[in-house]
Amino acid sequence: MKLISAFVFLLLIGFSEFQLVKYKNYIVIKAFPNSTRELKILNSLRSSLKNLVDFWSSPTHTLTPIIFSVNPSSRRHVLRFLKQQNLNATVLTNNLQEWIDREARYVKSRLQAFAGRDESINFETYHPYEMIETILKSQTAKFSAKVIYSTIGKTYENRNIYAMVIDENPNESKPVVMLECGIHAREWVSPATCLWISNQLLKNSSESELLQKFSFHIIPVANPDGYVYSWRTNRMWRKNRVPNDFFGFCRGVDLNRNFGTNFCKTGASPISCDNSYCGKKAFSEKESQAIRDHVLSIKKSKLKAFFSVHSFSQFWMYPYGYKDDLAQNHEQYNTLSKLAVDAIRKVHEEQYQYGSISKIIYKASGNTIDWLQENNLSEVSFAIELRDKGYYGFFLPPHLIRPTAEEFWAGVKAVIQNI
């Protein structure tokens, strides 16, 4: 694969080995709450040590693994507290930085090993943003008859937000299927999965029938600034990179809390330093504006299915996130979601839970799919948490990208073939 020189590979990947934010001696804990009492204990820990613990998954449901990292200054206190409460918890690592360094070395070796070979192999590893740009250009050059990519917006740091349109007969009017990927920076398997799917659609002749029926719109990295920052500076970064005050002490908005439905209410924070900070107003961010404007550019009633792709926990979810009320087409959502998780299970025997966001994971206002549902902009819209269930968390090894993408793609096809 001659998309980019080996020198540039090393230059780009090297950033992740010299990140400015280090996590030396941060511990990562997996808790398994068995009761509502134990959920309350975890939530009290979360609120009392707000800036010293980072919950990667939210303590909202029993019998579900909860992963969180702990600052070295609080590790003894947290471990003692969990033991006193007799809560089932395991230390996954005593040094989060070792996970970050190991991932960086592995990704670097994968990119080096397959440089110059067939490009399909490289869809089974993680890529820096600059490499993703080059992949998009290469795909467009090789498959110009059925793919175009365009810039749908610019970020605060002036990076392009890209959308790919993959369509066998682009002059025909067809239903649209849209994938939004990488809206949260540290969820690397999301862009990787969507790139794998784009490659599948372009190179695999067995997908030709789908391309006759649907036009696929894919936003491979919805949060370019945050994604680059997670590679170069802070692997655990989630938000975008917009300054929130004059001094820039607390940067970033959670883009999946910045959409215009029940803005900054349940499950979103008005505090700019928080990971779930909603922003100053709905659609204040260039990234959420770009997604909104692209959706609105699609002819009315043509957007059939929208998939917001996240990680981790293996959930297949639908509206609503901001309230417990059922969507008007709840029965349709329930039927399609069951078909999706059944299709997923048949690929690699992985189990996904399905249901509304508020019931399956937590309440969250201002998210993408609630906005789509409330404004009747897509017939169905889903938020998916990809692998895994809590062992690797955000550090899913690259060799699991392909099986993750294969099963998710099976779920997508089960939905769109039965709408």
TORSEDO-586752 format. One record per residue (C-alpha): residue number from 1; x negated, y negated, z. Coordinates in steps of 0.5 Angstrom, whole numbers, plus 500, padded with zeros to 3 digits. Layout:
# residues N
<site><seq>NUM</seq><x>X</x><y>Y</y><z>Z</z></site>
...
END
This chain:
# residues 419
<site><seq>1</seq><x>500</x><y>500</y><z>500</z></site>
<site><seq>2</seq><x>497</x><y>493</y><z>498</z></site>
<site><seq>3</seq><x>502</x><y>489</y><z>501</z></site>
<site><seq>4</seq><x>496</x><y>485</y><z>505</z></site>
<site><seq>5</seq><x>489</x><y>486</y><z>506</z></site>
<site><seq>6</seq><x>486</x><y>490</y><z>512</z></site>
<site><seq>7</seq><x>483</x><y>484</y><z>514</z></site>
<site><seq>8</seq><x>489</x><y>480</y><z>515</z></site>
<site><seq>9</seq><x>492</x><y>487</y><z>519</z></site>
<site><seq>10</seq><x>487</x><y>486</y><z>524</z></site>
<site><seq>11</seq><x>488</x><y>479</y><z>525</z></site>
<site><seq>12</seq><x>495</x><y>479</y><z>526</z></site>
<site><seq>13</seq><x>495</x><y>485</y><z>530</z></site>
<site><seq>14</seq><x>489</x><y>483</y><z>534</z></site>
<site><seq>15</seq><x>493</x><y>477</y><z>537</z></site>
<site><seq>16</seq><x>497</x><y>482</y><z>541</z></site>
<site><seq>17</seq><x>491</x><y>485</y><z>545</z></site>
<site><seq>18</seq><x>489</x><y>478</y><z>547</z></site>
<site><seq>19</seq><x>496</x><y>476</y><z>549</z></site>
<site><seq>20</seq><x>496</x><y>470</y><z>554</z></site>
<site><seq>21</seq><x>501</x><y>472</y><z>559</z></site>
<site><seq>22</seq><x>499</x><y>479</y><z>562</z></site>
<site><seq>23</seq><x>502</x><y>484</y><z>566</z></site>
<site><seq>24</seq><x>497</x><y>487</y><z>570</z></site>
<site><seq>25</seq><x>499</x><y>491</y><z>576</z></site>
<site><seq>26</seq><x>507</x><y>489</y><z>575</z></site>
<site><seq>27</seq><x>510</x><y>496</y><z>576</z></site>
<site><seq>28</seq><x>516</x><y>498</y><z>572</z></site>
<site><seq>29</seq><x>522</x><y>502</y><z>576</z></site>
<site><seq>30</seq><x>527</x><y>506</y><z>574</z></site>
<site><seq>31</seq><x>533</x><y>507</y><z>579</z></site>
<site><seq>32</seq><x>539</x><y>511</y><z>578</z></site>
<site><seq>33</seq><x>545</x><y>509</y><z>582</z></site>
<site><seq>34</seq><x>550</x><y>514</y><z>584</z></site>
<site><seq>35</seq><x>555</x><y>509</y><z>587</z></site>
<site><seq>36</seq><x>558</x><y>502</y><z>587</z></site>
<site><seq>37</seq><x>554</x><y>501</y><z>594</z></site>
<site><seq>38</seq><x>547</x><y>502</y><z>590</z></site>
<site><seq>39</seq><x>549</x><y>498</y><z>584</z></site>
<site><seq>40</seq><x>551</x><y>492</y><z>589</z></site>
<site><seq>41</seq><x>544</x><y>494</y><z>592</z></site>
<site><seq>42</seq><x>540</x><y>493</y><z>586</z></site>
<site><seq>43</seq><x>544</x><y>486</y><z>584</z></site>
<site><seq>44</seq><x>542</x><y>483</y><z>591</z></site>
<site><seq>45</seq><x>535</x><y>485</y><z>589</z></site>
<site><seq>46</seq><x>536</x><y>482</y><z>582</z></site>
<site><seq>47</seq><x>539</x><y>475</y><z>585</z></site>
<site><seq>48</seq><x>534</x><y>475</y><z>591</z></site>
<site><seq>49</seq><x>528</x><y>476</y><z>587</z></site>
<site><seq>50</seq><x>530</x><y>472</y><z>581</z></site>
<site><seq>51</seq><x>524</x><y>470</y><z>578</z></site>
<site><seq>52</seq><x>520</x><y>476</y><z>581</z></site>
<site><seq>53</seq><x>524</x><y>482</y><z>578</z></site>
<site><seq>54</seq><x>526</x><y>483</y><z>571</z></site>
<site><seq>55</seq><x>532</x><y>487</y><z>570</z></site>
<site><seq>56</seq><x>531</x><y>490</y><z>563</z></site>
<site><seq>57</seq><x>538</x><y>494</y><z>563</z></site>
<site><seq>58</seq><x>543</x><y>491</y><z>568</z></site>
<site><seq>59</seq><x>546</x><y>494</y><z>574</z></site>
<site><seq>60</seq><x>553</x><y>495</y><z>572</z></site>
<site><seq>61</seq><x>555</x><y>502</y><z>572</z></site>
<site><seq>62</seq><x>553</x><y>508</y><z>576</z></site>
<site><seq>63</seq><x>550</x><y>514</y><z>573</z></site>
<site><seq>64</seq><x>546</x><y>510</y><z>568</z></site>
<site><seq>65</seq><x>538</x><y>509</y><z>569</z></site>
<site><seq>66</seq><x>537</x><y>502</y><z>570</z></site>
<site><seq>67</seq><x>530</x><y>499</y><z>569</z></site>
<site><seq>68</seq><x>526</x><y>493</y><z>572</z></site>
<site><seq>69</seq><x>519</x><y>490</y><z>572</z></site>
<site><seq>70</seq><x>517</x><y>487</y><z>579</z></site>
<site><seq>71</seq><x>511</x><y>482</y><z>580</z></site>
<site><seq>72</seq><x>505</x><y>484</y><z>584</z></site>
<site><seq>73</seq><x>507</x><y>480</y><z>589</z></site>
<site><seq>74</seq><x>513</x><y>483</y><z>591</z></site>
<site><seq>75</seq><x>512</x><y>490</y><z>589</z></site>
<site><seq>76</seq><x>511</x><y>493</y><z>596</z></site>
<site><seq>77</seq><x>517</x><y>489</y><z>599</z></site>
<site><seq>78</seq><x>521</x><y>492</y><z>593</z></site>
<site><seq>79</seq><x>519</x><y>499</y><z>594</z></site>
<site><seq>80</seq><x>520</x><y>499</y><z>601</z></site>
<site><seq>81</seq><x>527</x><y>496</y><z>601</z></site>
<site><seq>82</seq><x>529</x><y>501</y><z>596</z></site>
<site><seq>83</seq><x>526</x><y>507</y><z>600</z></site>
<site><seq>84</seq><x>530</x><y>504</y><z>606</z></site>
<site><seq>85</seq><x>536</x><y>504</y><z>602</z></site>
<site><seq>86</seq><x>535</x><y>511</y><z>600</z></site>
<site><seq>87</seq><x>536</x><y>509</y><z>593</z></site>
<site><seq>88</seq><x>534</x><y>514</y><z>587</z></site>
<site><seq>89</seq><x>528</x><y>510</y><z>584</z></site>
<site><seq>90</seq><x>522</x><y>512</y><z>580</z></site>
<site><seq>91</seq><x>516</x><y>508</y><z>579</z></site>
<site><seq>92</seq><x>514</x><y>509</y><z>571</z></site>
<site><seq>93</seq><x>508</x><y>505</y><z>571</z></site>
<site><seq>94</seq><x>504</x><y>502</y><z>576</z></site>
<site><seq>95</seq><x>501</x><y>497</y><z>571</z></site>
<site><seq>96</seq><x>505</x><y>494</y><z>565</z></site>
<site><seq>97</seq><x>499</x><y>491</y><z>562</z></site>
<site><seq>98</seq><x>497</x><y>498</y><z>560</z></site>
<site><seq>99</seq><x>503</x><y>500</y><z>557</z></site>
<site><seq>100</seq><x>503</x><y>493</y><z>553</z></site>
<site><seq>101</seq><x>495</x><y>495</y><z>551</z></site>
<site><seq>102</seq><x>497</x><y>502</y><z>549</z></site>
<site><seq>103</seq><x>502</x><y>500</y><z>544</z></site>
<site><seq>104</seq><x>498</x><y>494</y><z>541</z></site>
<site><seq>105</seq><x>492</x><y>500</y><z>540</z></site>
<site><seq>106</seq><x>497</x><y>505</y><z>537</z></site>
<site><seq>107</seq><x>501</x><y>500</y><z>532</z></site>
<site><seq>108</seq><x>494</x><y>497</y><z>530</z></site>
<site><seq>109</seq><x>491</x><y>504</y><z>529</z></site>
<site><seq>110</seq><x>498</x><y>506</y><z>525</z></site>
<site><seq>111</seq><x>497</x><y>500</y><z>520</z></site>
<site><seq>112</seq><x>490</x><y>501</y><z>519</z></site>
<site><seq>113</seq><x>491</x><y>508</y><z>518</z></site>
<site><seq>114</seq><x>496</x><y>507</y><z>512</z></site>
<site><seq>115</seq><x>494</x><y>501</y><z>509</z></site>
<site><seq>116</seq><x>493</x><y>502</y><z>502</z></site>
<site><seq>117</seq><x>498</x><y>508</y><z>502</z></site>
<site><seq>118</seq><x>505</x><y>509</y><z>500</z></site>
<site><seq>119</seq><x>509</x><y>503</y><z>503</z></site>
<site><seq>120</seq><x>515</x><y>508</y><z>506</z></site>
<site><seq>121</seq><x>510</x><y>511</y><z>511</z></site>
<site><seq>122</seq><x>509</x><y>504</y><z>514</z></site>
<site><seq>123</seq><x>517</x><y>503</y><z>515</z></site>
<site><seq>124</seq><x>515</x><y>508</y><z>521</z></site>
<site><seq>125</seq><x>511</x><y>503</y><z>525</z></site>
<site><seq>126</seq><x>512</x><y>496</y><z>528</z></site>
<site><seq>127</seq><x>510</x><y>490</y><z>524</z></site>
<site><seq>128</seq><x>508</x><y>482</y><z>525</z></site>
<site><seq>129</seq><x>513</x><y>477</y><z>522</z></site>
<site><seq>130</seq><x>508</x><y>475</y><z>517</z></site>
<site><seq>131</seq><x>508</x><y>482</y><z>515</z></site>
<site><seq>132</seq><x>515</x><y>483</y><z>515</z></site>
<site><seq>133</seq><x>515</x><y>477</y><z>510</z></site>
<site><seq>134</seq><x>510</x><y>480</y><z>505</z></site>
<site><seq>135</seq><x>515</x><y>487</y><z>505</z></site>
<site><seq>136</seq><x>521</x><y>483</y><z>503</z></site>
<site><seq>137</seq><x>517</x><y>479</y><z>498</z></site>
<site><seq>138</seq><x>514</x><y>486</y><z>495</z></site>
<site><seq>139</seq><x>521</x><y>489</y><z>496</z></site>
<site><seq>140</seq><x>524</x><y>484</y><z>492</z></site>
<site><seq>141</seq><x>519</x><y>484</y><z>486</z></site>
<site><seq>142</seq><x>520</x><y>492</y><z>486</z></site>
<site><seq>143</seq><x>527</x><y>492</y><z>486</z></site>
<site><seq>144</seq><x>529</x><y>486</y><z>483</z></site>
<site><seq>145</seq><x>535</x><y>488</y><z>480</z></site>
<site><seq>146</seq><x>539</x><y>490</y><z>486</z></site>
<site><seq>147</seq><x>535</x><y>486</y><z>492</z></site>
<site><seq>148</seq><x>534</x><y>478</y><z>493</z></site>
<site><seq>149</seq><x>532</x><y>475</y><z>499</z></site>
<site><seq>150</seq><x>533</x><y>468</y><z>501</z></site>
<site><seq>151</seq><x>532</x><y>463</y><z>507</z></site>
<site><seq>152</seq><x>538</x><y>462</y><z>511</z></site>
<site><seq>153</seq><x>535</x><y>457</y><z>516</z></site>
<site><seq>154</seq><x>529</x><y>454</y><z>519</z></site>
<site><seq>155</seq><x>527</x><y>455</y><z>526</z></site>
<site><seq>156</seq><x>524</x><y>450</y><z>531</z></site>
<site><seq>157</seq><x>517</x><y>452</y><z>529</z></site>
<site><seq>158</seq><x>519</x><y>452</y><z>522</z></site>
<site><seq>159</seq><x>519</x><y>459</y><z>521</z></site>
<site><seq>160</seq><x>524</x><y>462</y><z>515</z></site>
<site><seq>161</seq><x>530</x><y>466</y><z>517</z></site>
<site><seq>162</seq><x>531</x><y>471</y><z>512</z></site>
<site><seq>163</seq><x>537</x><y>474</y><z>509</z></site>
<site><seq>164</seq><x>536</x><y>480</y><z>504</z></site>
<site><seq>165</seq><x>542</x><y>482</y><z>500</z></site>
<site><seq>166</seq><x>542</x><y>489</y><z>497</z></site>
<site><seq>167</seq><x>547</x><y>490</y><z>492</z></site>
<site><seq>168</seq><x>547</x><y>495</y><z>485</z></site>
<site><seq>169</seq><x>551</x><y>490</y><z>481</z></site>
<site><seq>170</seq><x>551</x><y>483</y><z>485</z></site>
<site><seq>171</seq><x>555</x><y>480</y><z>479</z></site>
<site><seq>172</seq><x>561</x><y>484</y><z>482</z></site>
<site><seq>173</seq><x>565</x><y>482</y><z>488</z></site>
<site><seq>174</seq><x>565</x><y>487</y><z>493</z></site>
<site><seq>175</seq><x>566</x><y>488</y><z>501</z></site>
<site><seq>176</seq><x>560</x><y>486</y><z>505</z></site>
<site><seq>177</seq><x>556</x><y>490</y><z>510</z></site>
<site><seq>178</seq><x>552</x><y>485</y><z>515</z></site>
<site><seq>179</seq><x>546</x><y>487</y><z>520</z></site>
<site><seq>180</seq><x>543</x><y>482</y><z>524</z></site>
<site><seq>181</seq><x>537</x><y>485</y><z>527</z></site>
<site><seq>182</seq><x>532</x><y>482</y><z>532</z></site>
<site><seq>183</seq><x>536</x><y>477</y><z>536</z></site>
<site><seq>184</seq><x>532</x><y>478</y><z>542</z></site>
<site><seq>185</seq><x>525</x><y>478</y><z>541</z></site>
<site><seq>186</seq><x>522</x><y>484</y><z>545</z></site>
<site><seq>187</seq><x>527</x><y>489</y><z>542</z></site>
<site><seq>188</seq><x>522</x><y>491</y><z>537</z></site>
<site><seq>189</seq><x>525</x><y>497</y><z>534</z></site>
<site><seq>190</seq><x>531</x><y>493</y><z>532</z></site>
<site><seq>191</seq><x>527</x><y>489</y><z>526</z></site>
<site><seq>192</seq><x>524</x><y>496</y><z>525</z></site>
<site><seq>193</seq><x>530</x><y>500</y><z>524</z></site>
<site><seq>194</seq><x>533</x><y>495</y><z>519</z></site>
<site><seq>195</seq><x>527</x><y>495</y><z>515</z></site>
<site><seq>196</seq><x>527</x><y>502</y><z>515</z></site>
<site><seq>197</seq><x>535</x><y>502</y><z>512</z></site>
<site><seq>198</seq><x>533</x><y>497</y><z>507</z></site>
<site><seq>199</seq><x>528</x><y>501</y><z>504</z></site>
<site><seq>200</seq><x>533</x><y>507</y><z>505</z></site>
<site><seq>201</seq><x>538</x><y>503</y><z>501</z></site>
<site><seq>202</seq><x>533</x><y>501</y><z>495</z></site>
<site><seq>203</seq><x>529</x><y>507</y><z>494</z></site>
<site><seq>204</seq><x>533</x><y>513</y><z>496</z></site>
<site><seq>205</seq><x>538</x><y>515</y><z>490</z></site>
<site><seq>206</seq><x>543</x><y>518</y><z>495</z></site>
<site><seq>207</seq><x>545</x><y>511</y><z>497</z></site>
<site><seq>208</seq><x>547</x><y>509</y><z>490</z></site>
<site><seq>209</seq><x>554</x><y>511</y><z>491</z></site>
<site><seq>210</seq><x>554</x><y>506</y><z>498</z></site>
<site><seq>211</seq><x>551</x><y>501</y><z>493</z></site>
<site><seq>212</seq><x>557</x><y>501</y><z>488</z></site>
<site><seq>213</seq><x>562</x><y>500</y><z>494</z></site>
<site><seq>214</seq><x>559</x><y>495</y><z>498</z></site>
<site><seq>215</seq><x>554</x><y>489</y><z>498</z></site>
<site><seq>216</seq><x>549</x><y>489</y><z>504</z></site>
<site><seq>217</seq><x>547</x><y>483</y><z>508</z></site>
<site><seq>218</seq><x>541</x><y>484</y><z>512</z></site>
<site><seq>219</seq><x>538</x><y>479</y><z>517</z></site>
<site><seq>220</seq><x>531</x><y>483</y><z>519</z></site>
<site><seq>221</seq><x>529</x><y>478</y><z>524</z></site>
<site><seq>222</seq><x>534</x><y>473</y><z>527</z></site>
<site><seq>223</seq><x>529</x><y>470</y><z>532</z></site>
<site><seq>224</seq><x>522</x><y>469</y><z>528</z></site>
<site><seq>225</seq><x>519</x><y>464</y><z>533</z></site>
<site><seq>226</seq><x>521</x><y>469</y><z>539</z></site>
<site><seq>227</seq><x>519</x><y>475</y><z>535</z></site>
<site><seq>228</seq><x>512</x><y>472</y><z>534</z></site>
<site><seq>229</seq><x>511</x><y>470</y><z>541</z></site>
<site><seq>230</seq><x>512</x><y>477</y><z>543</z></site>
<site><seq>231</seq><x>507</x><y>479</y><z>539</z></site>
<site><seq>232</seq><x>502</x><y>474</y><z>540</z></site>
<site><seq>233</seq><x>503</x><y>471</y><z>547</z></site>
<site><seq>234</seq><x>508</x><y>475</y><z>552</z></site>
<site><seq>235</seq><x>510</x><y>482</y><z>550</z></site>
<site><seq>236</seq><x>516</x><y>481</y><z>554</z></site>
<site><seq>237</seq><x>519</x><y>475</y><z>551</z></site>
<site><seq>238</seq><x>527</x><y>475</y><z>550</z></site>
<site><seq>239</seq><x>529</x><y>468</y><z>548</z></site>
<site><seq>240</seq><x>527</x><y>463</y><z>542</z></site>
<site><seq>241</seq><x>522</x><y>458</y><z>543</z></site>
<site><seq>242</seq><x>526</x><y>451</y><z>543</z></site>
<site><seq>243</seq><x>523</x><y>446</y><z>549</z></site>
<site><seq>244</seq><x>529</x><y>445</y><z>554</z></site>
<site><seq>245</seq><x>526</x><y>439</y><z>557</z></site>
<site><seq>246</seq><x>521</x><y>434</y><z>556</z></site>
<site><seq>247</seq><x>515</x><y>438</y><z>559</z></site>
<site><seq>248</seq><x>517</x><y>444</y><z>556</z></site>
<site><seq>249</seq><x>516</x><y>448</y><z>563</z></site>
<site><seq>250</seq><x>522</x><y>453</y><z>561</z></site>
<site><seq>251</seq><x>523</x><y>454</y><z>554</z></site>
<site><seq>252</seq><x>528</x><y>458</y><z>550</z></site>
<site><seq>253</seq><x>535</x><y>460</y><z>549</z></site>
<site><seq>254</seq><x>538</x><y>467</y><z>549</z></site>
<site><seq>255</seq><x>541</x><y>466</y><z>542</z></site>
<site><seq>256</seq><x>546</x><y>472</y><z>543</z></site>
<site><seq>257</seq><x>549</x><y>467</y><z>548</z></site>
<site><seq>258</seq><x>549</x><y>461</y><z>544</z></site>
<site><seq>259</seq><x>556</x><y>463</y><z>539</z></site>
<site><seq>260</seq><x>562</x><y>459</y><z>540</z></site>
<site><seq>261</seq><x>567</x><y>464</y><z>544</z></site>
<site><seq>262</seq><x>568</x><y>462</y><z>551</z></site>
<site><seq>263</seq><x>561</x><y>459</y><z>551</z></site>
<site><seq>264</seq><x>556</x><y>459</y><z>557</z></site>
<site><seq>265</seq><x>562</x><y>462</y><z>562</z></site>
<site><seq>266</seq><x>561</x><y>470</y><z>564</z></site>
<site><seq>267</seq><x>555</x><y>473</y><z>563</z></site>
<site><seq>268</seq><x>551</x><y>467</y><z>561</z></site>
<site><seq>269</seq><x>547</x><y>462</y><z>565</z></site>
<site><seq>270</seq><x>546</x><y>454</y><z>565</z></site>
<site><seq>271</seq><x>539</x><y>455</y><z>568</z></site>
<site><seq>272</seq><x>534</x><y>454</y><z>562</z></site>
<site><seq>273</seq><x>529</x><y>458</y><z>566</z></site>
<site><seq>274</seq><x>534</x><y>464</y><z>566</z></site>
<site><seq>275</seq><x>533</x><y>470</y><z>560</z></site>
<site><seq>276</seq><x>541</x><y>469</y><z>559</z></site>
<site><seq>277</seq><x>540</x><y>461</y><z>558</z></site>
<site><seq>278</seq><x>546</x><y>459</y><z>553</z></site>
<site><seq>279</seq><x>543</x><y>453</y><z>551</z></site>
<site><seq>280</seq><x>546</x><y>446</y><z>551</z></site>
<site><seq>281</seq><x>552</x><y>447</y><z>547</z></site>
<site><seq>282</seq><x>555</x><y>452</y><z>542</z></site>
<site><seq>283</seq><x>551</x><y>453</y><z>536</z></site>
<site><seq>284</seq><x>545</x><y>448</y><z>539</z></site>
<site><seq>285</seq><x>540</x><y>453</y><z>536</z></site>
<site><seq>286</seq><x>538</x><y>453</y><z>529</z></site>
<site><seq>287</seq><x>538</x><y>461</y><z>529</z></site>
<site><seq>288</seq><x>545</x><y>461</y><z>531</z></site>
<site><seq>289</seq><x>547</x><y>456</y><z>526</z></site>
<site><seq>290</seq><x>544</x><y>460</y><z>520</z></site>
<site><seq>291</seq><x>547</x><y>466</y><z>522</z></site>
<site><seq>292</seq><x>554</x><y>462</y><z>523</z></site>
<site><seq>293</seq><x>553</x><y>459</y><z>516</z></site>
<site><seq>294</seq><x>551</x><y>465</y><z>513</z></site>
<site><seq>295</seq><x>557</x><y>469</y><z>515</z></site>
<site><seq>296</seq><x>562</x><y>463</y><z>513</z></site>
<site><seq>297</seq><x>559</x><y>463</y><z>506</z></site>
<site><seq>298</seq><x>561</x><y>470</y><z>505</z></site>
<site><seq>299</seq><x>568</x><y>470</y><z>502</z></site>
<site><seq>300</seq><x>574</x><y>470</y><z>506</z></site>
<site><seq>301</seq><x>576</x><y>477</y><z>508</z></site>
<site><seq>302</seq><x>570</x><y>480</y><z>504</z></site>
<site><seq>303</seq><x>566</x><y>481</y><z>511</z></site>
<site><seq>304</seq><x>568</x><y>488</y><z>513</z></site>
<site><seq>305</seq><x>563</x><y>490</y><z>518</z></site>
<site><seq>306</seq><x>558</x><y>487</y><z>522</z></site>
<site><seq>307</seq><x>553</x><y>490</y><z>526</z></site>
<site><seq>308</seq><x>548</x><y>486</y><z>531</z></site>
<site><seq>309</seq><x>542</x><y>491</y><z>533</z></site>
<site><seq>310</seq><x>539</x><y>491</y><z>540</z></site>
<site><seq>311</seq><x>535</x><y>496</y><z>544</z></site>
<site><seq>312</seq><x>536</x><y>499</y><z>549</z></site>
<site><seq>313</seq><x>540</x><y>504</y><z>552</z></site>
<site><seq>314</seq><x>544</x><y>508</y><z>547</z></site>
<site><seq>315</seq><x>551</x><y>504</y><z>547</z></site>
<site><seq>316</seq><x>555</x><y>503</y><z>541</z></site>
<site><seq>317</seq><x>560</x><y>497</y><z>543</z></site>
<site><seq>318</seq><x>565</x><y>493</y><z>540</z></site>
<site><seq>319</seq><x>569</x><y>486</y><z>543</z></site>
<site><seq>320</seq><x>570</x><y>484</y><z>548</z></site>
<site><seq>321</seq><x>564</x><y>482</y><z>552</z></site>
<site><seq>322</seq><x>567</x><y>476</y><z>555</z></site>
<site><seq>323</seq><x>573</x><y>479</y><z>558</z></site>
<site><seq>324</seq><x>576</x><y>486</y><z>559</z></site>
<site><seq>325</seq><x>582</x><y>485</y><z>555</z></site>
<site><seq>326</seq><x>583</x><y>489</y><z>549</z></site>
<site><seq>327</seq><x>582</x><y>487</y><z>542</z></site>
<site><seq>328</seq><x>588</x><y>487</y><z>538</z></site>
<site><seq>329</seq><x>585</x><y>492</y><z>533</z></site>
<site><seq>330</seq><x>582</x><y>496</y><z>539</z></site>
<site><seq>331</seq><x>585</x><y>503</y><z>536</z></site>
<site><seq>332</seq><x>581</x><y>502</y><z>530</z></site>
<site><seq>333</seq><x>575</x><y>500</y><z>534</z></site>
<site><seq>334</seq><x>576</x><y>506</y><z>538</z></site>
<site><seq>335</seq><x>577</x><y>511</y><z>532</z></site>
<site><seq>336</seq><x>571</x><y>508</y><z>528</z></site>
<site><seq>337</seq><x>566</x><y>508</y><z>534</z></site>
<site><seq>338</seq><x>568</x><y>516</y><z>536</z></site>
<site><seq>339</seq><x>566</x><y>517</y><z>529</z></site>
<site><seq>340</seq><x>560</x><y>513</y><z>529</z></site>
<site><seq>341</seq><x>557</x><y>517</y><z>536</z></site>
<site><seq>342</seq><x>559</x><y>524</y><z>533</z></site>
<site><seq>343</seq><x>555</x><y>522</y><z>527</z></site>
<site><seq>344</seq><x>549</x><y>520</y><z>531</z></site>
<site><seq>345</seq><x>549</x><y>526</y><z>535</z></site>
<site><seq>346</seq><x>549</x><y>531</y><z>529</z></site>
<site><seq>347</seq><x>542</x><y>527</y><z>526</z></site>
<site><seq>348</seq><x>538</x><y>528</y><z>532</z></site>
<site><seq>349</seq><x>543</x><y>531</y><z>538</z></site>
<site><seq>350</seq><x>542</x><y>524</y><z>541</z></site>
<site><seq>351</seq><x>548</x><y>522</y><z>545</z></site>
<site><seq>352</seq><x>551</x><y>514</y><z>545</z></site>
<site><seq>353</seq><x>556</x><y>512</y><z>549</z></site>
<site><seq>354</seq><x>562</x><y>507</y><z>546</z></site>
<site><seq>355</seq><x>567</x><y>502</y><z>548</z></site>
<site><seq>356</seq><x>568</x><y>495</y><z>549</z></site>
<site><seq>357</seq><x>561</x><y>491</y><z>551</z></site>
<site><seq>358</seq><x>565</x><y>489</y><z>558</z></site>
<site><seq>359</seq><x>566</x><y>496</y><z>560</z></site>
<site><seq>360</seq><x>560</x><y>499</y><z>557</z></site>
<site><seq>361</seq><x>554</x><y>494</y><z>559</z></site>
<site><seq>362</seq><x>556</x><y>488</y><z>562</z></site>
<site><seq>363</seq><x>560</x><y>481</y><z>561</z></site>
<site><seq>364</seq><x>557</x><y>477</y><z>556</z></site>
<site><seq>365</seq><x>560</x><y>470</y><z>553</z></site>
<site><seq>366</seq><x>558</x><y>467</y><z>547</z></site>
<site><seq>367</seq><x>555</x><y>473</y><z>543</z></site>
<site><seq>368</seq><x>556</x><y>474</y><z>536</z></site>
<site><seq>369</seq><x>561</x><y>479</y><z>535</z></site>
<site><seq>370</seq><x>566</x><y>476</y><z>540</z></site>
<site><seq>371</seq><x>565</x><y>470</y><z>536</z></site>
<site><seq>372</seq><x>567</x><y>474</y><z>529</z></site>
<site><seq>373</seq><x>573</x><y>477</y><z>533</z></site>
<site><seq>374</seq><x>576</x><y>471</y><z>535</z></site>
<site><seq>375</seq><x>575</x><y>468</y><z>529</z></site>
<site><seq>376</seq><x>577</x><y>474</y><z>524</z></site>
<site><seq>377</seq><x>571</x><y>473</y><z>520</z></site>
<site><seq>378</seq><x>570</x><y>481</y><z>520</z></site>
<site><seq>379</seq><x>574</x><y>486</y><z>520</z></site>
<site><seq>380</seq><x>570</x><y>490</y><z>525</z></site>
<site><seq>381</seq><x>564</x><y>488</y><z>529</z></site>
<site><seq>382</seq><x>559</x><y>492</y><z>533</z></site>
<site><seq>383</seq><x>553</x><y>491</y><z>538</z></site>
<site><seq>384</seq><x>549</x><y>497</y><z>538</z></site>
<site><seq>385</seq><x>543</x><y>498</y><z>543</z></site>
<site><seq>386</seq><x>539</x><y>503</y><z>540</z></site>
<site><seq>387</seq><x>534</x><y>508</y><z>543</z></site>
<site><seq>388</seq><x>532</x><y>510</y><z>549</z></site>
<site><seq>389</seq><x>536</x><y>511</y><z>555</z></site>
<site><seq>390</seq><x>531</x><y>509</y><z>560</z></site>
<site><seq>391</seq><x>524</x><y>512</y><z>559</z></site>
<site><seq>392</seq><x>520</x><y>508</y><z>554</z></site>
<site><seq>393</seq><x>525</x><y>502</y><z>555</z></site>
<site><seq>394</seq><x>522</x><y>496</y><z>550</z></site>
<site><seq>395</seq><x>516</x><y>500</y><z>549</z></site>
<site><seq>396</seq><x>519</x><y>506</y><z>544</z></site>
<site><seq>397</seq><x>513</x><y>509</y><z>541</z></site>
<site><seq>398</seq><x>513</x><y>508</y><z>533</z></site>
<site><seq>399</seq><x>514</x><y>515</y><z>532</z></site>
<site><seq>400</seq><x>521</x><y>515</y><z>534</z></site>
<site><seq>401</seq><x>523</x><y>509</y><z>529</z></site>
<site><seq>402</seq><x>525</x><y>513</y><z>524</z></site>
<site><seq>403</seq><x>529</x><y>518</y><z>528</z></site>
<site><seq>404</seq><x>532</x><y>512</y><z>531</z></site>
<site><seq>405</seq><x>534</x><y>509</y><z>524</z></site>
<site><seq>406</seq><x>536</x><y>515</y><z>521</z></site>
<site><seq>407</seq><x>541</x><y>516</y><z>527</z></site>
<site><seq>408</seq><x>544</x><y>509</y><z>527</z></site>
<site><seq>409</seq><x>544</x><y>509</y><z>519</z></site>
<site><seq>410</seq><x>549</x><y>515</y><z>520</z></site>
<site><seq>411</seq><x>553</x><y>511</y><z>525</z></site>
<site><seq>412</seq><x>553</x><y>505</y><z>520</z></site>
<site><seq>413</seq><x>556</x><y>510</y><z>514</z></site>
<site><seq>414</seq><x>561</x><y>513</y><z>519</z></site>
<site><seq>415</seq><x>564</x><y>506</y><z>520</z></site>
<site><seq>416</seq><x>564</x><y>503</y><z>513</z></site>
<site><seq>417</seq><x>566</x><y>510</y><z>510</z></site>
<site><seq>418</seq><x>572</x><y>510</y><z>514</z></site>
<site><seq>419</seq><x>574</x><y>503</y><z>515</z></site>
END
